[in-house]
Amino acid sequence: MPTALRLATFNLENLDEQKGPKEPALPDRIRILRPQLLRLRADVLCLQEVNGQERPGQPRALLALAELLQGTPYQGYHLVTTQTQAGPPYDVRNLVVLSRFPVAERRQLKNSMGAPSYQKVTAVPAETVARPVEWERPILYARLDVGGGRALHVIDLHLKSKLPTEIPGQKADRFTWKSPRGWAEGSFLSSMKRVGQALEVRLLVDEIFEAEPEAWIAVAGDFNAESGEVAAVAIRGPVEETGNPAHAPRVLVPCENTIPESSRYSLFHLGRGLMLDHVFVSRSLAAFYRGAEIHNEVLPDESGAFRTDIQFPESDHAPVVAEFSLP
C-alpha cells in the first residue's frame, strides 16, 4: 500500500515568550498557531524563526516551541534544530525540522564555501579594504529514514530578507536612511547574502545527487524570494537557465505551481500577495506528488501603518503543504 507523506513549511514569525508590551503573550500566539499546525497533518514539518529561551543555570532551549507542540502529534516527533558552536540553539531565528520518521543524519551549513569580499562604497568613514560578506543564517539538512531502504533528504532554509544590510554612517535612525545610495548599497549586500545562501543550498543539492542520482530531495522554507527571482532560480536549476538538457534530472520542481495563480501567495506586503515560502522537490520525488496547499485564507497584512504584532498574534506567513503518495 502507498504511504501518504505530507511535508510542510511554516515561518512562525519570531516564536518566543513575550519580551515587551507591544508583543503578544505566548498563550495568545499558541491559541491561533496550534490549530494551524494541527490542520497541516504534517509527517515532516520545516519551521523557521523559532527563538530560544533561557532559564537560570540551564542552557538555552526551545521552550516556547515545546509549549506550542504540547498535546499535538508533533510533540512526539524527532526534532533537529540549528545550533551554536557551543551546542544550544541560537537566541533567535532557529530552523527546526520535526519528523515522524527517524533522523539518520543532521548537518548545518553556513558560509561553508567561504565568504566573498566586498569594499563598501558609501560607508562613512570610507572603507579602504574589502571585508568578507558573511550571511548570518545557516541552512539545516536532515536525512530521514522513510522505510523500504529509502531516504528523504530535507533542506530547511530561511534566506536573507530584503531589508538592506547596515552601511556605516548611512542611517539616521533604525528606519531612516541618509541617502538613496546608502539604501541601494545595503540592498545590494542583502542580495549578495541571499543568493550566496542559495548557492550554498544548490551545492548541497548537487552533492546529494552525485551520491544518489535518484534521490528524494525536498528544499523547504522561507526563501524571501518568489520562484522567478535569482535566489529561487539558483536553487531550482532550470534547463532554461543552464542551457544544458543533461542537467534536467537535477531540476527541482516548485510544488506551488499546481495551485491557481490567484491563490498562490504566502505573505502580504502592502496589499500585494507574494509567494515567498516554497517546497521544491526533486523529479524523482515529484513522481509521487499529489497536490499542494497554502493555508492563506485569513493571512493578515502586517505591513500597513500602525499594525503591530500584538494585533496579529498569528504569523504573517502562511504554511505551505505538499502531499505525496510514496510506494
C-alpha positions in Angstrom: 0.0 0.0 0.0 1.3 3.5 -0.8 2.3 5.7 2.2 0.9 9.2 2.3 3.6 11.8 3.1 2.7 15.4 4.0 5.6 17.8 4.1 5.0 21.3 5.3 6.9 24.5 5.8 5.9 27.3 8.2 7.6 30.5 9.2 6.3 31.1 12.8 7.4 34.7 12.8 9.7 35.0 15.9 8.1 32.4 18.1 9.1 33.5 21.6 7.9 34.3 25.0 6.6 37.9 25.5 9.5 40.3 25.7 7.7 43.6 25.8 4.3 45.4 25.9 4.0 45.6 22.1 4.4 41.8 21.7 1.6 39.2 22.1 1.8 36.8 25.0 2.8 33.3 24.1 -0.6 31.8 25.2 -2.3 34.2 22.7 0.0 33.0 20.0 -0.5 29.4 20.8 -4.2 29.8 20.7 -4.0 30.6 17.0 -0.9 28.8 15.9 -1.7 25.3 17.4 -4.8 24.8 15.3 -2.8 25.8 12.2 -0.2 23.2 13.0 -2.9 20.5 13.6 -4.5 21.4 10.2 -1.2 20.7 8.4 -1.3 17.0 9.4 2.4 17.0 8.5 4.7 14.0 8.7 7.7 16.3 8.1 7.4 19.9 9.2 10.1 22.6 8.5 9.9 25.6 10.7 11.6 29.0 10.6 12.0 31.8 13.1 11.9 29.7 16.3 13.6 31.6 19.1 15.4 30.1 22.1 14.6 30.8 25.7 16.9 30.8 28.8 16.4 29.8 32.4 18.8 30.4 35.2 21.5 27.8 35.3 20.3 26.0 32.2 21.4 26.0 28.6 19.2 27.8 26.1 16.4 25.7 24.8 13.3 25.9 22.5 10.9 26.2 25.4 8.3 28.2 23.5 8.2 25.7 20.7 7.8 22.8 23.2 4.8 24.6 24.8 3.3 25.2 21.3 3.7 21.5 20.4 2.3 20.2 23.7 -0.7 17.9 23.2 -0.2 17.7 19.5 1.2 14.7 17.5 4.3 16.8 16.8 5.2 16.5 20.5 6.5 13.0 19.9 8.3 13.7 16.6 12.0 13.6 16.1 13.4 17.1 16.3 16.6 18.7 14.8 17.4 22.3 15.1 20.2 24.8 14.2 22.8 25.1 16.9 25.5 27.5 18.0 29.1 26.2 18.2 28.6 25.8 21.9 25.7 23.4 21.4 22.4 25.1 22.3 20.1 26.7 19.8 20.6 30.2 18.6 18.9 33.1 20.5 16.7 33.9 17.6 15.6 32.6 14.2 16.3 28.9 14.6 15.4 26.4 11.9 13.6 23.3 13.1 12.7 20.0 11.3 10.1 17.9 13.0 9.8 14.4 11.6 7.6 11.3 12.1 10.5 9.4 10.5 13.8 8.7 12.3 16.6 11.1 11.5 19.6 9.3 10.1 21.9 12.3 9.6 21.9 16.0 10.5 24.1 18.8 9.1 24.2 22.6 9.4 25.9 24.8 6.8 26.8 28.5 7.0 29.4 30.2 4.8 30.7 26.7 4.1 32.2 27.7 0.7 34.0 30.7 2.1 32.7 34.3 2.2 33.2 36.7 -0.8 35.0 40.0 -0.1 33.5 43.4 -0.8 34.6 47.0 -0.2 31.7 49.3 0.7 31.5 52.5 -1.5 29.1 54.6 0.6 30.4 53.9 4.1 31.2 56.9 6.4 34.1 57.0 7.1 35.2 55.4 3.8 36.3 51.8 3.8 39.8 51.3 2.5 39.9 47.5 2.3 37.5 44.8 1.2 35.8 42.8 4.0 34.2 39.3 4.0 30.4 39.4 3.3 29.0 36.6 5.6 25.4 35.6 6.0 24.1 35.2 9.5 21.6 32.4 8.8 22.6 28.7 8.4 20.7 26.1 6.4 19.6 22.9 8.1 19.8 19.4 6.4 18.3 16.2 7.7 18.3 12.8 6.1 15.2 10.9 7.1 14.7 7.1 7.0 11.3 6.8 5.4 11.4 3.0 5.2 11.9 0.5 2.4 15.6 1.4 2.3 14.8 4.9 1.1 15.9 8.2 2.4 14.2 11.6 2.2 16.7 14.5 2.1 15.2 17.6 3.7 16.8 21.0 3.5 15.2 23.7 5.7 16.2 27.2 4.9 15.5 30.9 5.7 17.2 33.1 3.2 18.3 36.7 3.9 15.4 39.2 3.9 15.2 42.1 1.5 15.8 44.5 4.3 19.0 46.4 3.5 22.2 45.5 5.3 23.6 48.2 7.6 26.1 50.6 6.0 28.3 52.5 8.5 27.3 56.2 8.7 24.3 55.8 6.3 21.4 55.6 8.9 19.9 58.5 10.7 17.9 56.0 12.9 16.7 52.5 12.7 14.2 53.2 9.9 15.7 56.2 8.1 18.5 56.2 5.5 20.5 59.3 5.0 20.9 58.8 1.2 19.3 56.7 -1.5 22.8 55.4 -2.5 23.3 54.1 1.1 20.0 52.3 0.9 20.8 50.9 -2.5 24.2 49.5 -1.3 22.5 48.0 1.7 20.0 46.3 -0.6 22.8 45.1 -2.8 24.6 43.5 0.2 21.4 41.7 1.3 21.0 40.4 -2.2 24.6 39.0 -2.1 23.8 37.2 1.1 20.5 35.8 -0.1 22.0 34.5 -3.4 25.1 33.3 -1.5 22.9 31.2 0.7 21.0 29.9 -2.4 24.3 28.8 -3.9 25.2 27.0 -0.7 21.9 25.1 -0.9 22.4 24.3 -4.6 25.9 22.9 -3.8 24.4 20.6 -1.2 21.6 19.5 -3.6 24.2 18.6 -6.2 26.3 16.8 -3.6 23.3 14.6 -2.8 22.6 13.9 -6.5 26.2 12.9 -7.1 25.9 10.3 -4.4 22.3 9.3 -5.2 21.1 10.2 -8.7 17.5 9.3 -8.0 17.5 11.0 -4.5 14.2 12.1 -2.9 15.0 15.7 -2.1 12.8 18.5 -0.6 14.0 22.0 -0.1 11.5 23.9 2.0 11.3 27.2 3.9 11.1 30.9 3.7 13.1 31.9 0.6 12.3 35.6 0.9 12.1 35.4 -2.9 9.4 34.4 -5.4 10.1 31.4 -7.6 11.3 33.6 -10.6 13.8 35.6 -8.6 17.5 34.8 -8.8 17.9 33.1 -5.4 15.0 30.7 -6.1 16.0 30.0 -9.6 19.6 29.2 -8.5 18.2 26.5 -6.2 15.8 25.1 -8.8 18.5 24.9 -11.6 16.1 25.0 -14.6 17.4 23.9 -18.0 16.2 27.2 -19.5 18.9 28.9 -17.4 21.8 26.3 -17.7 21.1 25.7 -21.3 22.1 22.1 -20.8 19.5 19.3 -21.0 21.9 16.8 -19.4 21.1 18.6 -16.1 17.3 18.0 -16.4 17.2 15.2 -13.9 18.6 17.6 -11.3 16.0 20.3 -11.7 13.9 20.9 -8.6 10.1 21.2 -9.1 8.1 24.0 -7.3 5.1 22.3 -5.8 3.1 25.5 -5.7 2.8 25.6 -9.5 -0.3 23.3 -9.3 -2.1 25.9 -7.2 -4.1 28.6 -9.2 -2.1 31.8 -9.5 -4.9 33.8 -7.8 -4.4 31.8 -4.6 -0.6 31.4 -4.9 0.7 33.6 -2.1 2.1 33.1 1.4 2.6 36.7 2.6 1.0 40.1 2.0 3.1 43.2 1.6 1.3 46.5 1.2 -1.7 44.7 -0.1 0.1 42.5 -2.7 0.3 38.8 -2.2 3.8 37.3 -2.5 4.8 33.7 -2.8 7.9 33.6 -0.6 7.6 30.2 1.1 8.2 27.2 -1.1 8.6 23.4 -1.3 10.9 22.5 -4.2 11.4 18.7 -4.8 13.5 16.5 -7.0 11.9 15.0 -10.1 12.2 11.5 -8.5 10.1 12.7 -5.5 7.7 14.7 -7.8 6.8 11.4 -9.4 4.7 10.7 -6.3 3.4 14.2 -5.8 -0.4 14.5 -5.3 -1.0 18.2 -4.5 -0.2 21.3 -2.5 -2.0 23.6 -0.1 -1.3 27.2 1.0 -3.3 28.0 4.2 -3.7 31.7 3.4 -7.4 32.2 3.9 -7.1 34.6 6.9 -3.5 35.7 6.3 -3.0 39.2 7.8 -1.2 42.1 6.1 1.0 43.4 8.8 2.9 45.8 6.6 0.4 48.7 6.9 0.9 51.7 9.2 0.2 51.2 12.9 -0.1 47.4 12.6 1.8 45.6 15.3 2.4 42.0 16.3 0.1 42.4 19.4 -2.8 42.9 17.0 -1.8 39.8 15.0 -0.5 37.0 17.2 -0.6 34.7 14.3 2.3 34.5 11.8 2.5 36.9 8.9 3.4 33.8 6.7 1.0 31.1 5.5 2.0 27.5 5.9 2.6 25.6 2.7 2.0 21.8 2.4 3.0 19.3 -0.3 1.5 15.8 -0.3 3.0 12.7 -1.8 1.9 9.0 -2.1 5.1 7.0 -1.6 5.5 3.5 -2.8 
